[in-house]
Amino acid sequence: MVTEKLRRTARTITPIIAIVVAGTTLTSCAVPQQAAVTQEPAAVSAAPLKTTAQTPTMTPTATAKATPSLAAATNAGDGYVPFGHFLVKPQFGEPHGWTSGSTDFYVIGTGPIKISAATLLPGKETTTELYTSIGTEAKPMIAGAVEYRAPASGLNPEKYVTALLAIDPTTGTVVKQTDVLSADRRDNVKNLTGSSSGTAIAFSEDASKIGGPDIPVMTFAYDIMSGQKLWERAGNSMANVFGALTIVEEGKGKTQQGYTCPRAVGIDVETGKDLFSVDYIDHGTPCTNPSIGSSVPGAFLPGLSEAFRYTRLNGTPDAAFDSHTGAPVTLPKRILGVDPRSTLVVALGEGAYIDPTPIIVSDAATGETKYTLDAATATKLAAKVDGLYDGKLYLKTTDQNPVVDVATGKVITDTTKRHPLGAVDSWTYWSDGALDKTS
């Protein structure tokens, strides 16, 4: 059976689902050396640094290669996972809207490219580098948040500077650099996430960088092309998705027994608008934070996915939402994965983990069960779930690889040689490494 790992911690927000499928192996491949980059230097100061406002644009510094035609079949090979408008090699097996450290991207229509702070900011002593996806399918870009050390000069002490980078994915060059925060000590930028269709990014840092010692962490959002700050909120951004994030706000919920409980808030990256808000009631004194996690559309992959789809709040009350719209949804407790092309989710039925359980596909929007493979049959077949995609359930049994049409319950084929690993815009990434246009 598919194994399910749930990670929940009090007072933090962490992904709660990571599915490892037997027989799936991630490998690495060589990536060609990239050309040197250009950048716009910015002065360093102890206060937040400003840049001249510009009209946001997605025009790259180099001409992008043509996207393959609808009839073309692109093969990225194995070892990648969907990541916004791109594929990336997994980093530390963590499912979220950013990737840490030097990262191998696969750009559809162009091919593999390595994104690294050493190449993007040559000569800089970088301490942290995070990357995410921004832009649109027609004009995708990579956004980076890199902290680097500016050495002491004369009687001016060293500084640690946070640089935001807009990166052309076809050339690996920096289109725009904006240095936004500066501090006397190192404080790694964390939890970067980008807009799913624009040029906004959000990230968290220690508030001491802006002189706020009473607020340990702040979340900031910037337009990465103009360098303009869009909004800021107290709290650490977690459960990040492409286009949205969740923050637990201390002391903003209901008051009980003399203590004010926290509330969880979903926030749109572009606008800073609240997508959902849940106040918590806790019998503890003082109140504790809820356990919050997210389910992913590529949960059948080992750890990483193109984006979170739903956010689940575990506490009093329990609640679940569409991460991007804030609409309430109904999620099974033992969820295995999410269909990125529909509102369907697949889960194990209720019961003890050691007992035979059915495999159930339901509609998150309505909570209605759409298909059930009963426990006895699933056990006899030794059925494992390889994927749920575009209304089709991909299974692996003792001898076959059946594909079930969820709407009819009928088996389309018993011998599929591949299964989908996830969606990348209008493309489907398959287990054989192929990238095909979705019909």
C-alpha positions in Angstrom: 0.0 0.0 0.0 1.0 3.6 -0.4 2.6 4.9 2.8 1.5 8.2 4.3 3.7 10.4 6.5 2.0 13.1 8.5 4.2 15.8 10.0 2.4 18.0 12.6 4.1 20.3 15.2 2.6 22.6 17.7 3.2 26.3 17.3 4.5 25.9 13.7 3.1 25.3 10.3 4.5 22.3 8.5 3.5 20.2 5.5 1.6 17.2 6.8 1.7 14.9 3.8 4.6 13.2 2.1 3.9 10.1 0.1 6.6 7.7 -1.0 5.6 5.2 -3.7 7.5 2.0 -4.0 9.6 1.8 -7.1 10.0 5.5 -7.7 13.6 6.6 -7.7 14.9 10.1 -8.2 18.2 10.5 -9.9 20.3 13.5 -10.9 21.8 14.5 -14.2 24.6 16.7 -15.4 23.7 20.3 -16.1 25.5 22.5 -18.6 27.6 25.4 -17.4 25.7 28.7 -17.6 26.9 32.0 -18.9 28.0 34.8 -16.6 25.2 37.0 -15.2 24.6 40.7 -15.1 23.1 42.6 -12.2 22.3 46.0 -10.9 24.3 46.8 -7.8 22.6 48.5 -4.9 24.1 50.4 -1.9 24.1 48.8 1.5 22.7 50.5 4.6 21.4 49.5 8.0 17.9 50.6 7.1 15.7 49.0 4.5 17.0 49.9 1.1 15.0 51.5 -1.6 15.0 51.2 -5.4 13.5 53.5 -8.0 10.0 52.3 -8.9 9.6 50.9 -12.4 6.6 49.6 -14.3 6.6 45.8 -13.8 7.7 43.9 -16.9 8.4 40.4 -17.7 10.7 41.1 -20.7 13.9 39.0 -20.3 17.4 40.2 -21.1 17.8 37.5 -23.8 15.5 36.1 -26.4 13.7 33.0 -25.1 13.7 29.8 -27.1 10.4 28.8 -28.7 8.0 26.6 -26.7 7.5 23.2 -28.4 4.5 22.9 -30.7 1.4 20.9 -29.5 2.6 18.0 -31.5 6.1 18.0 -30.0 7.0 15.6 -27.3 9.5 16.8 -24.8 11.4 14.4 -22.5 13.0 15.9 -19.3 14.1 12.5 -18.0 13.5 11.4 -14.5 14.5 12.9 -11.2 12.4 16.1 -11.5 9.1 17.2 -9.9 6.6 19.9 -11.0 7.4 23.3 -9.5 5.2 26.2 -10.7 6.0 26.9 -14.3 9.1 24.5 -14.2 10.4 21.2 -13.1 13.1 21.1 -10.4 15.3 18.5 -8.7 14.1 17.9 -5.2 15.8 19.6 -2.3 15.9 17.7 1.0 12.6 16.0 0.1 10.5 18.9 1.4 7.2 19.8 -0.3 6.7 23.6 -0.4 6.7 26.6 -2.8 10.4 27.1 -2.7 13.7 25.2 -3.2 16.8 25.7 -1.1 20.4 26.0 -2.3 21.8 25.6 -5.8 19.0 24.1 -7.8 18.6 22.2 -11.2 15.6 23.6 -13.1 14.1 22.2 -16.3 12.5 24.9 -18.5 10.0 23.6 -20.9 11.1 24.4 -24.5 14.6 25.2 -23.3 15.9 22.3 -21.2 17.9 21.9 -18.0 19.6 24.9 -16.3 21.4 25.2 -12.9 20.4 28.2 -10.8 23.1 29.0 -8.2 24.0 32.1 -6.2 27.7 31.6 -7.0 26.8 32.3 -10.7 24.1 34.8 -10.1 26.1 37.0 -7.7 29.8 36.3 -8.6 32.2 37.4 -5.9 29.5 37.7 -3.2 29.8 35.7 0.0 26.3 34.2 0.1 24.9 32.6 3.2 21.4 31.6 2.0 19.7 31.1 -1.4 16.1 30.3 -2.1 14.2 30.1 -5.4 10.6 30.0 -6.5 8.5 30.3 -9.6 6.7 33.5 -10.8 5.3 34.9 -14.0 2.9 33.1 -16.4 3.1 30.1 -18.7 3.9 32.3 -21.7 6.5 34.3 -19.7 7.8 32.3 -16.8 10.5 33.6 -14.5 12.5 32.4 -11.5 12.6 34.5 -8.4 15.4 34.3 -5.9 16.0 35.6 -2.4 19.7 35.5 -1.5 21.4 36.7 1.6 25.1 37.8 1.2 27.7 39.3 3.5 29.1 42.7 2.7 32.6 42.8 4.3 33.6 45.6 6.8 35.2 48.6 5.1 37.3 51.0 7.1 35.2 51.8 10.2 32.0 50.5 8.7 31.2 47.0 10.1 30.1 44.0 8.0 26.5 43.8 6.9 24.2 40.9 5.9 22.1 41.9 2.9 18.9 40.3 1.5 18.9 40.6 -2.3 15.8 39.8 -4.4 16.6 38.5 -7.9 14.4 38.2 -11.0 16.0 35.6 -13.2 15.6 34.8 -16.9 15.1 31.0 -17.0 16.4 30.6 -20.5 19.8 32.2 -19.8 20.2 32.1 -16.1 20.9 35.8 -16.0 19.7 38.3 -13.4 17.1 40.7 -15.0 16.6 42.7 -11.8 18.3 42.8 -8.4 16.9 44.7 -5.5 18.7 44.8 -2.1 15.9 45.2 0.4 17.1 44.5 4.0 20.4 44.9 5.8 21.5 43.9 9.3 24.6 43.7 11.5 24.1 39.9 11.9 23.2 37.0 9.8 19.5 36.1 9.6 18.5 33.7 6.9 15.6 34.6 4.7 13.0 31.8 4.8 9.8 30.5 3.4 10.0 32.2 0.0 7.0 31.9 -2.3 6.0 33.5 -5.6 2.9 34.6 -7.4 1.3 31.9 -9.6 0.6 34.5 -12.4 2.5 37.7 -11.6 5.7 39.2 -10.3 5.1 39.3 -6.5 7.1 37.3 -4.0 6.8 36.9 -0.2 9.3 35.8 2.4 9.9 35.9 6.1 12.8 37.3 8.2 13.7 38.3 11.7 12.1 41.6 12.6 15.3 42.9 14.0 16.3 43.9 10.5 13.7 46.6 10.6 14.0 47.5 14.3 11.2 45.4 15.7 12.5 43.3 18.6 9.1 42.7 20.0 7.9 41.0 16.8 10.4 38.1 16.2 9.4 37.4 12.6 7.9 39.5 9.9 6.6 38.5 6.4 7.2 40.8 3.5 5.9 40.9 0.0 7.6 42.7 -2.9 7.1 43.2 -6.6 10.4 41.6 -7.7 10.5 43.6 -11.0 9.9 47.1 -9.6 11.4 46.5 -6.1 8.4 48.0 -4.5 7.1 46.6 -1.2 3.5 45.4 -1.6 2.6 44.6 2.1 4.0 43.2 5.4 2.5 41.2 8.2 3.7 40.1 11.6 4.3 36.4 11.7 6.1 33.6 9.9 4.8 32.6 6.5 4.4 28.9 6.3 2.4 26.3 4.3 3.4 28.4 1.3 1.9 27.7 -2.1 2.4 29.4 -5.4 0.3 32.5 -5.0 -0.7 32.2 -1.3 0.6 31.5 2.2 -0.7 31.0 5.8 0.3 32.9 8.9 -0.6 32.1 12.5 -1.2 35.5 14.2 -0.6 35.4 17.9 -3.1 37.2 20.1 -5.5 38.0 17.3 -8.2 35.3 18.0 -10.8 34.8 20.7 -10.1 35.5 24.4 -10.7 32.8 27.0 -9.6 32.5 30.6 -7.7 35.8 30.3 -5.7 34.7 27.3 -6.2 35.7 23.7 -5.9 32.7 21.3 -4.2 32.8 17.9 -5.8 32.7 14.6 -4.7 31.2 11.3 -5.0 33.5 8.2 -4.6 32.6 4.5 -3.1 35.5 2.5 -2.9 36.2 -1.2 0.7 37.0 -2.2 -0.1 39.6 -4.8 -2.6 41.7 -2.8 -2.1 40.8 0.9 -5.8 40.1 1.0 -7.1 37.6 3.6 -8.3 34.4 1.9 -9.6 32.7 5.1 -9.4 33.3 8.8 -10.0 30.9 11.6 -10.1 31.7 15.4 -9.0 29.0 17.7 -10.5 27.9 21.1 -8.1 25.9 23.2 -8.6 24.5 26.7 -4.9 25.0 27.5 -3.6 28.0 29.4 -2.2 29.8 27.5 -3.7 28.8 24.2 -1.5 26.8 21.8 -1.2 27.2 18.1 -3.2 24.8 15.8 -1.4 22.2 13.8 -1.6 23.2 10.2 -0.6 21.4 7.0 -1.4 21.1 3.4 -2.2 18.4 0.9 -0.4 18.4 -2.4 -1.5 17.6 -6.0 1.7 15.5 -6.5 1.5 13.7 -3.2 2.5 10.4 -4.9 5.9 11.9 -5.5 8.6 11.5 -2.9 8.1 14.7 -0.9 8.0 17.5 -3.5 5.2 18.8 -5.6 4.3 21.7 -7.9 2.2 23.5 -5.3 0.0 22.9 -2.3 -3.6 22.7 -3.3 -5.5 22.7 0.0 -4.7 23.9 3.5 -5.9 21.8 6.5 -6.2 23.3 10.0 -6.2 20.8 12.7 -7.5 22.1 16.0 -10.7 23.5 17.4 -12.4 23.8 15.1 -11.0 21.6 12.3 -11.2 23.2 8.9 -9.8 23.0 5.3 -9.6 25.5 2.5 -8.7 25.8 -1.1 -5.3 27.5 -0.6 -5.7 29.9 -3.5 -9.3 31.0 -3.2 -10.0 30.5 0.5 -13.1 28.4 -0.4 -14.0 25.8 2.3 -13.4 22.1 1.2 -13.9 18.7 2.7 -10.8 16.5 3.0 -10.5 12.9 4.2 -8.4 12.3 7.2 -6.0 9.8 5.5 -5.5 11.6 2.2 -3.0 10.2 -0.3 -3.0 12.7 -3.1 -4.8 15.4 -5.0 -5.8 15.6 -8.7 -4.2 18.9 -10.0 -6.8 18.9 -12.9 -9.9 18.6 -10.8 -11.2 18.8 -7.2 -10.9 15.1 -6.7 -8.8 13.7 -3.9 -7.8 10.0 -3.1 -7.5 8.6 0.4 -7.5 5.4 2.5 -10.8 4.7 4.2 -11.3 4.9 7.9 -10.1 2.2 10.2 -6.9 1.1 11.9 -3.7 1.5 9.9 -3.0 -2.2 10.2 -6.4 -3.3 9.0 -7.4 -3.7 5.3 -8.8 -0.4 4.1 -10.6 0.7 0.9 -9.2 3.2 -1.5 -11.7 6.1 -1.9 -11.8 9.0 -4.4 -14.0 11.9 -3.3 -14.7 15.5 -4.4 -13.1 18.0 -2.1 -15.5 20.7 -3.2 -18.6 18.7 -2.1 -17.3 15.9 0.1 -19.1 13.4 -2.1 -17.6 10.0 -2.6 -17.0 9.3 -6.4 -15.4 5.9 -6.4 -14.4 3.2 -3.9 -12.2 0.2 -4.3 -13.4 -2.0 -1.5 -10.9 -3.1 1.2 -11.1 -6.9 0.3 -10.4 -6.3 -3.4 -7.6 -3.7 -2.7 -6.0 -6.2 -0.3 -6.2 -9.2 -2.7 -4.8 -7.1 -5.5 -2.1 -5.5 -3.2 -3.2 -2.3 -4.8 -1.0 0.8 -4.6 -1.9 4.3 -5.8 0.5 5.7 -8.4 -1.6 8.8 -9.3 -4.8 10.7 -9.5 -4.9 12.9 -12.6 -7.6 14.4 -14.8 -10.3 12.2 -13.2 -8.4 9.0 -13.6 -7.0 6.8 -10.9 -3.7 5.1 -11.6 -3.1 1.8 -9.7 -0.4 -0.8 -9.4 -1.4 -4.3 -8.5 0.4 -7.7 -8.2 0.4 -8.1 -12.0 -1.0 -5.1 -13.8 -1.2 -1.3 -13.9 -4.9 -0.5 -14.3 -6.3 3.0 -14.9 -9.8 3.6 -13.6 -12.1 6.3 -14.9 -13.4 7.7 -11.7 -16.7 9.0 -13.2 -17.7 5.6 -14.5 -15.7 3.2 -12.3 -14.6 1.4 -15.5 -11.0 0.2 -16.1 -9.7 2.0 -19.2 -6.6 -0.2 -19.5 -4.9 -2.8 -17.4 -1.4 -2.3 -18.8 -0.5 1.4 -18.8 3.3 1.7 -19.0 3.4 5.1 -17.3 1.5 7.3 -14.9 1.4 11.1 -14.5 3.7 12.7 -11.9 2.0 16.1 -12.0 0.9 19.2 -13.9 3.1 22.0 -15.2 0.7 24.6 -16.6 -0.8 23.0 -19.7 1.8 20.2 -19.7 1.7 16.8 -18.1 4.9 15.3 -16.6 5.0 11.5 -16.8 6.9 8.8 -15.0 8.9 8.0 -18.1 10.2 11.6 -18.2 8.0 12.8 -21.0 6.3 16.2 -21.0 3.1 16.2 -23.1 0.5 18.9 -23.8 -2.6 18.1 -21.8 -5.5 17.2 -24.1 
